[in-house]
Amino acid sequence: MVITGTGAVATSGAQATVDFTLYNATTGAQLFSTLDAGGQALPIIVDESQFLPGLVKAVACSAVGSRVVVVVPPGDAYGSDGNAALGVTPADALVFVVDVKDVGPAPTPTATTGTTTGE
């Protein structure tokens, strides 16, 4: 952890809003940054089944105001598939620089009935 925040802590199942920059650790290339994408922070659910496990591990137990730098091994990144669109091979490790902006409860899923009314 580069900066330890003092706000609410991201725990399993919570929603954390983060800014992050993603680098390919093998090539050093910047792959993506929320700061470059119109400045929109990304809300993620702190659940490894919902997002890249490496990103979730970087955010889990971090407080609002924290900056975390984490090297993510391939198995916690894109795994055996890699991500050709980002230029990530299956063997590439990633580096995330993550700023935790906000933490709160995850949104409640809404049920859809799939029916319509009217004649």
C-alpha positions in Angstrom: 0.0 0.0 0.0 1.5 3.3 -1.1 -1.1 5.5 0.7 -3.2 4.3 3.6 -6.7 5.8 3.6 -8.7 6.6 6.6 -12.3 6.2 5.2 -14.6 3.2 5.0 -13.0 -0.1 4.3 -13.8 -2.2 1.3 -15.0 -5.6 2.6 -16.3 -8.7 0.8 -19.5 -8.0 -1.0 -19.3 -4.2 -0.7 -19.2 -1.9 -3.7 -15.9 0.1 -4.1 -15.5 2.9 -6.5 -12.0 3.1 -7.8 -9.8 4.9 -10.3 -7.1 2.6 -11.6 -4.3 2.4 -14.2 -3.4 -1.0 -15.6 0.0 -1.9 -16.9 1.4 -5.0 -18.5 4.3 -6.0 -16.2 6.0 -7.9 -19.0 6.1 -5.1 -21.5 5.7 -2.1 -19.3 2.9 -0.8 -21.5 0.0 1.1 -20.0 -3.1 -0.9 -21.0 -6.0 1.1 -19.6 -6.7 3.9 -17.1 -10.0 5.2 -15.8 -8.3 8.6 -15.7 -7.9 8.4 -19.5 -11.4 7.2 -20.1 -13.2 10.5 -19.4 -12.3 10.5 -15.8 -15.0 8.0 -14.8 -14.2 6.0 -11.7 -15.3 2.4 -11.9 -17.7 0.8 -9.3 -16.7 -2.8 -8.6 -18.2 -5.4 -6.3 -15.6 -6.7 -3.9 -16.1 -10.3 -5.1 -13.6 -12.3 -7.1 -16.3 -14.0 -9.1 -17.4 -10.5 -10.4 -14.1 -9.0 -11.5 -10.5 -9.9 -12.1 -9.4 -11.6 -8.9 -6.2 -9.5 -8.8 -8.1 -6.2 -8.9 -10.5 -7.4 -6.2 -7.5 -8.5 -4.0 -6.0 -5.0 -4.5 -9.2 -3.3 -3.3 -10.3 -5.7 -0.5 -9.5 -4.4 2.9 -8.4 -1.0 1.6 -9.9 2.2 3.0 -11.3 5.1 1.1 -8.3 7.4 0.3 -5.9 4.5 -0.2 -3.6 4.0 -3.1 -2.6 0.4 -3.7 0.0 -0.9 -6.2 -0.2 -4.6 -6.8 1.5 -7.0 -9.2 -1.0 -9.5 -10.4 0.2 -13.0 -11.6 -1.4 -14.3 -14.8 -3.7 -16.7 -12.9 -5.3 -13.8 -11.0 -5.5 -11.7 -14.2 -6.8 -13.0 -17.5 -5.5 -16.6 -17.0 -5.0 -19.0 -19.8 -7.0 -17.0 -22.3 -5.1 -13.7 -21.9 -6.9 -10.7 -23.4 -5.9 -10.0 -27.0 -7.9 -6.8 -27.1 -5.7 -5.3 -24.4 -2.5 -7.0 -25.6 -2.2 -9.4 -22.7 -0.9 -12.9 -23.3 -1.7 -15.8 -21.0 1.7 -15.5 -19.5 1.6 -11.8 -18.7 1.5 -10.4 -15.2 -0.3 -7.1 -14.7 0.3 -4.1 -12.4 -2.6 -2.2 -11.0 -2.3 1.2 -9.4 -5.6 1.7 -7.6 -7.1 4.7 -5.8 -10.1 3.8 -3.6 -12.5 6.7 -4.0 -15.7 5.4 -2.2 -17.0 2.3 -0.5 -20.6 1.5 0.2 -23.1 -1.4 0.1 -23.5 -3.2 -3.2 -26.6 -2.4 -5.2 -29.5 -4.8 -4.7 -30.2 -6.8 -7.8 -33.5 -6.0 -9.4 -35.8 -8.8 -10.5 -37.4 -8.7 -13.9 -40.5 -10.6 -14.7 -40.2 -10.6 -18.5 -44.0 -9.9 -18.8 -45.7 -7.0 -20.3 -49.1 -5.6 -19.7 -51.5 -3.8 -22.0 -53.7 -4.8 -24.9 
